Amino acid sequence: MSNQFNQLIIYLLAIQNYAKDLHYSVCGEAFYGMHLFADRIYNPIADFIDDIKEKCLLFEQKEPLPSSEYLKQASLIIPDRTDNNAKNWDNMRELHIKVLVFIESMNELSPGEANLMGNIAETLNQNLGLLNLQCDRIIKY
């Protein structure tokens, strides 16, 4: 079961790192809003990862992977940043969808683990709704 938690950490790190890529690279008229939105995506991830490690892995007496391993695996799924804001935000949207599908597939969760996964999914779903608006607006304008 700990493999699914490790995989989720890898996915969350990919979202977090890609959010910072976008944070520093957005441009255009809506620069400031996109800059802040990238932070909104980035900020809760560290707490989620800490909760997964403490409440899911360590609780099961499973040692988390070394940070370098998580980062190495996350680097394989972080989308390449482009000079196209619309493409970058669409990549972020696709990454969110991939993680939400993964969370939905997780099985054999305790009630506490299921609650934590629900909290993570709720935040990702909120971001996804905003990403849908963001992507539609960039494409239209």
N, C-alpha and C positions, 0 to 999 in steps of 0.2 A: 504494500500500500504506500510506502514512503516514496516509491518511484513516481507516483502521480503527484505528490506534493513537490518533489524536486523539479519535475517538469513544469508545474505551475509557476514555481519560482523563476525558472528560466524564461518562461513566457512573460512574466511580469517585469523582469529585468529588461527584456527586449522592448516592451512598451515604454518603460521608464527612460531608457537610453535614447530611443528614437524620439521621445517627447523632447528631450534636451537638444537633440539635433535640430528639431523643428524650432524650438525656442530661440536658438541662435541664428537661424537661417531664414525665417520668414521675412517677407518684404512686401512692399506695395501699400495701397491706401489703408488697408485694415491691419497693418503691421502690429500695432500695439495690442489689439484684441486677440490676434492669433498668438502673439508672444505670451500673453497672460493665459490663454486657453492651454497652451503647451504646458505651462506650469500647473494648471489645474489637473491635467492628466498625470503629470510627474509626481506631484507632492504626496498623495496617499500611498504610493507604492511601497516605500520603505517600511511603513508601519504594517502593511499587509504581509510583506516578506518576513518581518520580525514575528508577527503573529503565527504564520505558517510554521516557521522554524521552532518557536517555543511551544505552541499549542498542538501541533500535529506531529512534528518529527521528534523533538526532545521528549514530549509527553509519552511517545511510544518507545522511548529510549533508543531512537535512531539518530545518529550523528548527522547533522547537515553536511553537505558537500563543502569542500573548500571554496571560497569566493572565486578563486581563479577558474575553477571548473564551471561554476554557474555562469560566469562571464564569458568563458570560451564557448559554451553551448549557446548562450543568448546571442553572441555575435554572429552565429550562423543563421539566425532568423530575423535579425534586424534588417529592415528594408534599406536599400541604398537611397540616400537623400539625393534629390534632383534639384534643378533650378526652377522647377514648376511647382508652385504652392498647391495647386489642385491635385497633382499626382501625389505629393507628399502627404496631404491630409487623407487622400483616398487610401494610401498605404497604411496610415494609422488606423483608419476605419477597418480595413481588412484584418489588421493585426488584432484589433479588439474582437472582431467576430470570431477569429480563430481561437482566441482564449476563451470566449464565452462558450463556444461549442465544446472545447476541452473540459471546462468546468462542468458542463451539463453531462459529460460522459463519465465523470468521476463516480466511483462506486464504493460500496462498503464504508461509508462515512459514519462516524459517530454523530450523535445530535449536535455536539459542540462543533465538530468539523463541518457539518452541513450548514450550521449557522454562519460560520466564518466564510465558507464558500459563497453563501447567499449574500453576505455583506460585500464581498469582493465583486460578485456578479452584479449587484445593484449599482455599485459605483461605475463599473465598466458599461452597464446599460445606460446610465445617465450620460456618460461621456459619448456613447455611441449615438444617442439621440442628438446631441450637440454636434457630433462629427457629421451626421447626416445633413444637418442644416448648414454646417460650415462648407461641406463639399458641394452642396447644391448652390450655395451663394457664390462660391468662387467660380464655379462653372458658368453660372448665368452672367456674371459681371466681368 
